[in-house]
Amino acid sequence: MIEIKTSKAIFFMETKNKKDTKTFDSIKVMRQIRDKLSLEIMNMSFEEERAYLDKLLSKGNKK
């Protein structure tokens, strides 16, 4: 609840609850993608990692 005081009156404003249940957890998905990618490139050299990431990025642009 938010209280707003003015020289003549006090107003109380309540915010309506937004949808409480999530249908998609973007943070969870982002962490899963990051963890999978980290495992895939963990033992690669810089050059191998760069080539792998370039290949992934070029795949994404073709969609």
Buried (B, 14 or more C-beta within 10 A) or exposed (E): EEEEEEEEEEEEEEEEEEEEEEEEEEEEEEEEEEEEEEEEBEEEEEEEBEEBEEEEEEEEEEE
